[in-house]
Amino acid sequence: MTNTDFSTLPLGSALLDNLATLGYTRMTPIQAQGLPAVLAGEDVIAQASTGSGKTLTFGLGLLSRLDVSLNRVQAMVLCPTRELADQVARELRKLARAMANVKLVSLCGGSPTAAQTATLAFGAHIVVGTPGRVLKHLQQGSLNLDALNTLVLDEADRMLDMGFADDIRKAVAFTPAARQTLLFSATYPDGIAELSQGLQRQPHTISVAEEPSSDNIVELLFETRPDQRKTALATLLAHYAPASAVVFCNTKRACQEVADHLGTLGFAALALNGDLEQRERDQVLIRFANGSANILVATDVAARGLDIKELAAVINYDITQDPEVHVHRIGRTGRAGQQGLALSLYSPQEAFRVNMIEEYQQAPMAQGSLAALNGQAAPRQPEMVTLNIAGGRKSKIRAGDILGALTRDAGLAGNLVGKIDIAEMQSYVAVHKDVARQALRHLQQGKIKGRSVRVSRLG
């Protein structure tokens, strides 16, 4: 039996102590299989899904090779979306707490290039970004990778889906040949092997993909006509009333139409699609993650990087054409020992897709009946409300400052304050709906760190 204790790895005591502080005691399968090869300096190609622990796998590897005294970029992580890049950057910062003065810079679209250039001028050890923006900095000379020793391609399948193959190859051309390259992909579509062959040397191959079925997930099929699909979705949401749900559509146009329709019916639904400005995308994800909106309507690409540990339900508004993607979708619920719910709508014309999924999962899916459900129940409303504060890391605002302003100064009970997110220029705090007005009024009239700040309610 494999020993999954982190202490068995060749890691420094500071990193091991920090892992214990963060609550990491045992390795997940991807970590147990991947970390020995990663720490040995081997190239690795791994099939692993969101939530499997892959960020810690490559994070410990790149940090173990980092020379903080050398103020040059030594590790780079490429991600398909800004959301995933932000998530990876947060995790790496947590892992790097045990090391003094580690400088990490995020390079993604949606933020001014000039500001990123100015930050890079002060030096960096780690860069996390999207291929297009990273390539732009490389071509204009503001990013130098001559000292790079570790390159990570995270969610490589989605980067290929989004057309980043050429940008990736162009960016890699700026890196030293003698580097370690780690490639992580949730699925293995055409193109992954070709990408690996062009970038890696005799990679160590690992596969810890999700199993085709899960005992923690109740999966049900519901047949409906195409013109009744929106009504059917509302029936599912009203009857099951999940505390949180991701509704998957196959196109971004359908996402907006579905979210708008649910909104007219009183559901707290938000759409996540590529037409949103970056700040709007950030706010959508924050509101869903902190519980101030309980339904997120998204495409597979937009939902990549979304890491909600206790997602109550996944609803397939559109059946996907790829059975592997279906498994990846429903695998977002029923995690950490929780009971999950996966509901799928399909029309008679899509029955062949259902057959493909059942064959892939090697098990039939139970058939549900829309007529047997209570679709007249009032839409479930979220418990939390998000407040937006016009100040973030640039203003030296910390989560403790906001929590103190609400609990110590405004007198709110600590259990009425939810998740706090600090961005570069903005901060967000979730508060219980019963005290939202009181919290908003106090923050508008009071001060944070001795300064008055603009505060507004989202949604």
Phi, psi and omega in degrees: 000132183290134176282119184258017178280131181299336182294346178281351182270152178282068180246150177293158183297326180296315179295319180295318178297320180293323176301317179296320179297323181280355178091011177272110182247324181234144180284142171284169180306317180294325179288317181295322180278325188267325187298319178303317179290319180297314182290339177277357177088009181283152167289144183225137169239121188231136172262111184207139185266170175302134180092001183273348181099021183289327181299318178293327180299306180281335179295314177297325179295311182289327178290326180293339181259000186282132173253098186296334180290343178263107185276062179219158182289119182246347180216142179222134178242122177259133182231155182287331184226159177296324181300314179293320179300318178297319180296315179298317181299319179297316181294319180294323178297321177296316181294332184272002182302331183282352182247134184283134168062036173284126182256120179241132180239133176264131180236095182224159173293162182095348176239148183300132178297322183298320179294322178294321178298318179296320178295317180297332181296336178275355179097156179202153176260325184229137175240131174237126183193180176266150187303317183298314182288321177299315179299322179299317179292324178294317182290330179269357174086006180276348178236125180242127183245023182298334182261010184294132175242345181224123176243129180240129172251106183263136183053053184299326180298319180288328176295324176291316179303324184271005175082026183268004186304313181294318179298321179298312182296321179294320179292318181296333179298341179272357184260156177295148178292326181274078181222164172265132180239122182245123183241122180242135183213135180285328178230169180242072178284173174301134178114333181294314180298319179296318179297316180298316182299327182279344187240337189244160178240115179041060184293145173282122186262133181227141176222116175229047181296158178297145178293151182299343178216163181221134178291342182271000185241126171268118184245128182227144177254143177226122179275138179208161175278151180306322182282354179248010188294317180297319178296320179297319178298315179299324178296315179299315182292322180291318184288310185276336176044057181294146177295330176207142181210139170255126178257118183265128173242158181273344180226153180290332176296316179297324179305310183293319180298317181293314180298318179297318180296316179297323179299320179293338179269358177098006177278146178273077186247140178234145177259140176239108180213170186289352180276351180282146170295155186301319180297322178295319178298316179301316183291324176299312182294321179296315181296322179288318183292329183264004173086015177264001166216136187251001178229126177242124179255120190210161169272170179298318181296314182294329184277350178297136182092349177284119185235084177258114189291331183235065178278119187288324185209150170238131179238123176270096176294320173245133173288130179285155179278348185247112181303327180294323177293323177301314179298321179295320179300303187289341178290355178280345176252166179071031180264166176054037177080001180278155175279129181249162181229127179234117183241137182229132174263142177208153176259163179305327180292343182258011182300329180294328177292320177300317179299321179296319180294316180297322178294319180294319181280350180059036179196143177285154176261138182293142181265127176258170180237119178296326182296335182274357184265156176267093181272004183263357180296147180294141180303137178291133180256144180293152181278339188248161176230141181260130174253135181256123181251128183280070178177140183216218183300325179297332179266008179065024177278133179242163180302322180296328178295318181289317179299318179296319180297328183272322183268312182283312186277315183272346177080018178284145175292143184300328182285356177264357177254125183261218186292140178242126179242129180248117175256185182299310187245351184226156172228153182224137178225134176266131177231154180297143185301332182290339181240014184299316181294318179297316180295316180297314182297318181293315181294326178291326183267339183263204183222154173238122185056037176079005181237143174284140181226153176280133181226136178220165178263134177270137177085000000 
